[in-house]
């Protein structure tokens, strides 16, 4: 009923769309497969949950998360902080919470040294070597420095402290190495993405076979 030339002209857009769809499915499958073999950046997030007292009725807690790339760090002379994000809540004596979202090394100078070891399971403050003239105090603080948490070594050899305004809770009983946080649990999405990529590849192959079969039947 239709001439060969007319049939070929009508068939071309359908074949082009089918090939385009197959190509798109293969591209999406490839992206999904790459995601299954790419490590998650969330592996460097650490959960922090600390509480302490000053021995005189004062209590404090620090909870939240920090992000540090895996590795070891030695901070000296106001060197850069390795923390890429900070989200900590500090509460003193049951009062209003303060949000700390900055990390600072302004109180690490002279011969003072603060060593950090970020592993796949724990964030460890391994050593704080400081004294009164050469402190090694790592700080976490809010945008105005009204609230802050400090841990390290200065005239007080080993300590952690929380400060909100004029309220302070100091703990001088800690020791180093000190586990500051543990790795946050990351959902395992690798197997789901692998199944998605396999399904998309199968669907793409199915469309490819279908388009070829249609061409043979109607050509």
Secondary structure, DSSP 8 states (H G I E B T S, - for coil): ---HHHHHHHHHHHHHHHHHHHHHHHHHHHHHHHHHHS--GGGGEEEEEEEEE-SSS-EEEEEEEEEE-SEEEEEETT----EEEEEEEEEETT---EEE-EEEEEEE-TT-EEEEEE-SSEEEEEEEE--SSS-EEEEEE-TTSSEEEEEEESSSSSEEEEEETTEEEEE----SSEEEEEE------HHHHHHHHHHHHHHHHHHHHHHHHHHHHH-
